[in-house]
Amino acid sequence: MFRLEDLSLFVRAAALGSFSDAAREAGIPPAQVSSAIKRLETALNIRLFARSTRSLRLTVEGETWLPYALQMLDALQNGLRQIHTPDDEVSGTLQIAVPSDLGRNLLLNIFREFRTRHPALRLRILFSDHRTDVFKDPVDVAFRYGDNDDASFVSLPVAPENRRMLVASPAWIAHHGEPQTLADLERCNALTYVLRGRPFDRWPLWRDGVEHSVQVSGNITSDDAEVIRRLAVAGEGIAFKSALDVKDDLNAGRLKVLLPEYQGDVVPLNMICPHRKQLSAAVRLLYEAVKAECVGQ
């Protein structure tokens, strides 16, 4: 096994014809260059230089091995450049887990733009509403709603003030009427989804600092939050959705906020990473891109 530093010092000593000059160029003591050459000679079981008090020259074996040393040095340096790329030259494969509706309706466009800016990067995107285990599942990062209650992984805030809100389509409102009170809401057809294995059918709402818990019911429940969003847009009922998930629908007029005087519960969006060492240039840049888009909502 050859050290990168040893190979580099051998090549420079051969080019300069002097251990002292190679040491001066590298900013190290001459004895360190001599030790590097001895390690190479021991590993190769040959003499690389013929040395005397007045001169230094490559041996025949040294001249023969020099071009191979240059090739190895170039290969090692190219490999290091691929691993330690500058922030604007990320490459490799980045595996990302995202919630279904947030991923399809907001993050997918961000990912596409991000990939366009970094053409050497490959993305593998996993869409699921099931809680991703960043230690066991084949992902580098996961975007996850909810407070971070596990200190074993790194959690970076993306949208810490994101809230749920009551929404319905204009068509549903025109047909059924817009609820004016929480009592009206209880009588509406609620589109509910499964949260941690149970239907999320008790909706927390705040007004003037007071919490109100509304028990809802409806004729459709799904474990896919994207299905609930689509059903709400289609006019099937009222949904209680993250503001980030329905941002485009609200802007396009496909959905309308109901009972705006009430605030839903806070559902912060975070980016989860198993270890701080995995916060590579690609991960950091992706985090900044997603955070900038979500903060602007």
C-alpha positions in Angstrom: 0.0 0.0 0.0 1.5 3.3 -1.1 0.8 6.6 0.7 -0.3 9.5 -1.5 2.2 11.8 0.2 5.1 9.3 -0.4 4.2 9.1 -4.1 4.0 12.8 -4.4 7.4 13.3 -2.7 9.0 10.7 -4.9 7.7 12.4 -8.1 8.9 15.8 -7.0 12.3 14.6 -5.8 12.8 12.9 -9.2 11.8 16.1 -11.0 14.0 18.4 -8.9 16.9 16.0 -8.5 17.1 16.8 -4.8 15.5 15.7 -1.5 16.2 19.1 0.0 14.4 21.0 -2.8 11.4 18.6 -2.7 11.3 19.1 1.1 11.5 22.9 0.7 8.7 22.9 -1.9 6.5 20.8 0.4 7.4 22.8 3.5 8.7 19.8 5.4 12.1 18.7 6.8 14.4 16.9 4.3 14.5 13.9 6.6 10.7 13.4 6.0 11.4 13.1 2.3 14.1 10.6 2.9 11.7 8.5 5.1 9.1 8.6 2.4 11.5 7.3 -0.2 12.7 4.5 2.1 9.1 3.4 2.7 8.5 3.2 -1.1 11.8 1.3 -1.7 10.9 -1.2 1.1 7.4 -1.7 -0.3 8.8 -2.2 -3.9 11.9 -4.0 -2.8 14.1 -1.9 -5.2 16.3 1.1 -5.0 14.7 4.2 -6.6 17.6 6.6 -6.2 21.4 6.4 -6.4 22.5 8.8 -3.7 25.9 10.3 -2.9 27.0 13.4 -0.9 27.1 15.4 -4.1 24.4 14.0 -6.4 21.0 12.3 -6.6 19.8 10.4 -9.6 17.2 7.8 -10.4 18.3 4.2 -10.7 17.3 2.2 -13.8 14.5 0.7 -11.7 13.5 4.2 -10.5 13.3 5.5 -14.1 11.2 2.5 -15.1 8.8 2.9 -12.2 8.4 6.7 -12.4 5.7 6.8 -15.1 3.7 4.2 -13.2 4.0 6.3 -10.0 2.7 9.3 -12.0 -0.3 7.3 -13.2 -1.1 6.1 -9.6 -0.7 9.7 -8.3 -3.1 11.0 -11.0 -5.6 8.2 -10.3 -5.5 8.9 -6.5 -5.9 12.6 -6.9 -8.8 12.2 -9.3 -10.5 9.8 -6.9 -10.1 12.3 -4.1 -11.6 15.1 -6.2 -14.7 12.9 -6.8 -15.1 12.3 -3.1 -14.3 15.8 -1.9 -16.0 17.9 -4.6 -16.5 21.6 -4.3 -20.0 22.8 -3.3 -20.9 23.6 -6.9 -19.6 20.3 -8.3 -21.5 17.7 -6.4 -21.7 14.2 -7.9 -22.7 10.6 -7.0 -26.1 9.3 -5.9 -28.3 10.9 -3.3 -31.1 8.8 -1.9 -34.1 10.8 -0.5 -37.2 9.7 1.3 -40.2 12.2 1.2 -43.9 12.2 2.2 -46.1 11.4 -0.7 -48.1 14.6 -1.3 -45.3 17.0 -0.2 -42.9 15.1 -2.4 -45.1 15.1 -5.5 -46.5 18.6 -5.2 -43.7 20.7 -3.9 -40.4 18.9 -3.5 -40.4 17.2 -6.8 -40.0 20.5 -8.7 -37.2 21.5 -6.3 -35.5 18.2 -6.9 -35.7 18.7 -10.6 -34.2 22.2 -10.5 -31.5 21.0 -8.1 -30.6 18.1 -10.4 -30.4 20.5 -13.4 -28.0 22.7 -11.5 -25.8 19.7 -10.6 -25.8 17.4 -13.7 -23.2 15.0 -12.2 -25.6 14.1 -9.4 -28.1 11.2 -9.5 -31.2 11.3 -7.3 -33.1 8.3 -6.0 -36.4 9.5 -4.5 -38.7 7.3 -2.3 -42.3 8.5 -1.9 -44.1 7.1 1.2 -46.2 8.3 4.1 -44.7 5.6 6.3 -42.0 6.7 8.7 -38.6 6.1 7.2 -35.9 4.6 9.4 -32.8 6.5 8.3 -30.6 3.9 10.0 -32.1 0.8 8.4 -33.6 2.0 5.1 -31.4 2.7 2.1 -31.6 6.5 2.3 -29.2 9.3 2.8 -31.7 11.9 4.1 -35.5 12.0 4.8 -37.9 14.9 4.9 -40.3 14.3 7.8 -43.2 16.2 9.4 -43.4 16.5 13.2 -41.2 17.5 16.2 -37.9 15.7 16.5 -38.0 13.6 19.6 -35.0 11.4 18.8 -31.6 12.7 19.5 -29.9 9.7 17.8 -30.0 11.4 14.4 -29.4 14.9 12.9 -32.5 17.0 12.4 -32.3 20.2 10.4 -35.4 22.5 10.5 -36.9 23.3 7.0 -40.2 24.9 7.8 -40.6 25.0 11.7 -43.8 27.1 11.6 -45.7 25.1 9.1 -49.4 24.4 10.2 -52.3 22.3 9.1 -55.4 24.1 7.7 -59.0 23.3 6.8 -59.5 23.2 3.0 -62.2 22.3 0.5 -62.8 22.8 -3.2 -65.0 25.6 -4.5 -67.3 23.0 -6.0 -67.8 21.3 -2.7 -68.5 24.7 -1.0 -71.0 25.6 -3.7 -72.9 22.4 -3.3 -72.8 22.0 0.5 -72.2 25.5 1.8 -69.2 26.9 3.7 -69.1 25.9 7.4 -69.3 29.0 9.7 -68.8 27.3 13.1 -67.0 24.3 14.6 -70.4 22.7 15.0 -70.9 23.1 11.3 -67.6 21.4 10.7 -68.6 18.4 12.7 -71.5 17.8 10.4 -69.3 18.0 7.2 -67.9 15.0 5.3 -64.3 14.9 6.5 -61.6 13.2 4.4 -59.3 11.6 6.9 -56.0 9.8 6.7 -54.2 7.2 8.8 -51.6 8.7 11.1 -49.3 6.3 12.9 -51.7 3.5 12.3 -54.9 5.2 13.4 -57.4 7.5 11.6 -56.6 11.1 12.3 -60.3 12.2 12.9 -59.9 14.5 15.9 -58.7 17.8 14.5 -57.0 20.4 16.9 -57.8 24.0 16.1 -56.7 27.2 17.9 -58.4 30.5 18.2 -57.2 33.4 20.5 -54.9 31.0 22.3 -57.6 28.5 23.1 -57.5 24.9 21.7 -60.6 23.3 20.3 -60.6 19.6 19.5 -63.2 18.7 16.8 -64.3 15.2 16.3 -65.0 14.6 12.5 -66.3 11.8 10.4 -66.5 11.0 6.8 -67.0 8.3 4.2 -63.3 8.0 2.9 -60.1 7.3 4.9 -56.7 6.6 3.3 -53.2 5.8 4.4 -51.9 8.0 1.5 -52.1 11.7 2.2 -51.8 12.5 -1.5 -55.0 10.6 -2.1 -56.8 12.8 0.5 -55.5 16.0 -1.2 -56.7 14.7 -4.6 -60.1 13.8 -3.2 -60.4 17.3 -1.6 -59.6 18.9 -5.0 -62.2 16.7 -6.6 -64.9 18.0 -4.3 -65.4 14.9 -2.1 -65.2 16.7 1.2 -63.1 18.8 3.7 -59.5 18.0 4.4 -57.1 19.1 7.2 -53.8 19.5 5.4 -50.4 20.9 5.9 -50.1 24.3 4.4 -47.0 23.2 2.4 -49.0 20.3 0.8 -51.8 22.5 -0.5 -49.9 25.7 -1.3 -50.2 25.2 -5.1 -53.8 24.2 -4.9 -54.7 27.4 -2.9 -52.7 29.6 -5.3 -54.5 28.0 -8.3 -57.9 28.3 -6.7 -58.4 24.5 -6.6 -58.9 24.7 -2.8 -60.0 27.3 -0.4 -59.2 27.8 3.3 -62.2 27.3 5.6 -62.8 28.9 9.0 -59.6 31.0 8.6 -60.0 32.5 12.1 -58.9 29.1 13.4 -55.3 27.9 13.2 -54.4 24.2 12.9 -51.7 22.5 14.8 -48.0 23.1 14.0 -46.4 20.4 11.9 -42.8 21.4 11.4 -40.9 20.0 8.4 -37.4 18.7 9.1 -34.6 17.1 7.1 -33.3 14.0 8.9 -29.8 12.6 8.4 -28.4 9.6 10.3 -25.0 11.2 11.2 -23.4 14.6 10.9 -20.7 13.0 8.9 -23.2 12.4 6.1 -23.9 16.1 5.7 -22.1 16.1 2.4 -21.9 19.0 0.0 -24.9 17.6 -1.9 -26.9 17.2 1.3 -26.2 20.7 2.5 -27.0 22.2 -0.9 -30.3 20.3 -1.1 -31.2 21.4 2.4 -30.6 25.0 1.5 -32.6 24.7 -1.7 -35.7 23.1 0.0 -35.5 25.5 3.0 -35.4 28.5 0.7 -38.5 27.4 -1.2 -40.5 26.5 1.9 -39.6 29.7 3.8 -40.8 31.6 0.8 -44.3 30.0 1.0 
